[in-house]
């Protein structure tokens, strides 16, 4: 499964949060974009995991309780076109 993860932290927590990512899961750092330079102290990542619990365990300990984890997917153009058909029953 694919998950979008949002990891908020304060400016005071920023450096410690970054250090913890490096110490606990350096691969996560490669998959995370941060808004810290713009004053939005949040990290956003898209990761693969078997379920939400596994996704949460990939996060630094200090980020786990605050993180927002959402299962996500993609649509094909064919799926979108089929949703316009009144006879279709999309799972949206």
Secondary structure as UniProt FT lines:
FT   STRAND          2..8
FT   TURN            11..13
FT   HELIX           14..24
FT   HELIX           26..30
FT   STRAND          32..35
FT   HELIX           36..38
FT   STRAND          40..48
FT   HELIX           52..57
FT   HELIX           61..64
FT   TURN            65..66
FT   STRAND          68..72
FT   HELIX           77..83
FT   TURN            86..87
//
